Amino acid sequence: MNIILVKAMKLVIAALNVDKNEIKAVSCVGGFSLRLKDTMIGLVKNETFFVIYHSSNESDLFTDSQRLFNNDNSLLYAVDIEDAKAKDMIVAAYNSSLQLQNANAKTQDVRNLQFIDDELRYYLKELNIQNTNDIKALGAIAIYQAIKNKRGSFSSIEHLYALDNISHDEFSSFITKERRVALSTLALS
């Protein structure tokens, strides 16, 4: 088993003071997501532990040098497991995830989304992406590229547009031409 994953799980258990059976590691997007019940706390990818911090509020716990990528107001930050502030980062990330869930009661299971096709539903299942909050946390481009990595080629570009709409609470297949161009440029570069 991945040593960073084990250390990250132990750190999450200690930081959130939960039973070890409540933390789940699920294979996804080239690594593992760490979940407490239905709440994604972070990712272990390429031997690094990242927490997802959903907030436009600045925090001295999180620095630009730790940032992996930005998805609207959700940021993925690298956590040094040995750092004294690692537990505080986990608590802040978990609390921000709970706030996002409470603010967004529209969370839906991907199996219930009517405007996506069975092929995209299958890919999301393969990546262990279970609901709209997972899509928002990871971002449309990261998921689209993970699908490409898993299957060896890009899926329909319409899948990228659907994922982007979901990440912006737009539950339809409509997307502006400008947004299509911008997404395509980012995802295919």
C-alpha positions, 0 to 999 in steps of 0.5 A: 500500500502507498506509504503516503496514503497510510500516513495521510489516513492516520493524520486525517483520523488524528486531526478530525478525531474520528474512528479509523473505519470512518475514513475511506480511501477510494481509487480515482484520477490517478491516485486516491481520494480520502473521504469521511462518510460522503465528504471528500477531504483530499487526494493522494496523488504522485506521492503527495497528499493534497487537501481540498479547500473550498473558500474564497477567504484567504487563510494563512494555512494555505500558500500559493506554493502549495497550490496544485490547481484552482477550480473556481473557489476550490483549491487543491493544496499540498500538505506536508505530513510532517508539518505542525500545521498539517492537522489544522489544514485538514480541519480547515479543509474538512470544515470548508467541505461541510460548508460547501455541502450545506450551502449546496443542497443540490448535490446529486448522484451522477447516476441520476443526472438526466442530461449526461449519456451512459458513456460519461456515467460509466467513465465517472463510475470508473473514476469513483466520482459519485456525485456533483460535489466530487465533480466540483471539487476535482473540476471538469478539465481534471476529470476529462483528462483523467478519462483520457488517461484511463481509456487512452484517448479523449472521450467526446468533447461534449463530456467536457462541456457537460462536466463543466456545466455540472461544476457550475450548477448548470444542469443542461447541455447548453454551453456558450461558444466562448466557453466551449472554445476556452474549455477545449483550449485548456483541456486539449493543450 
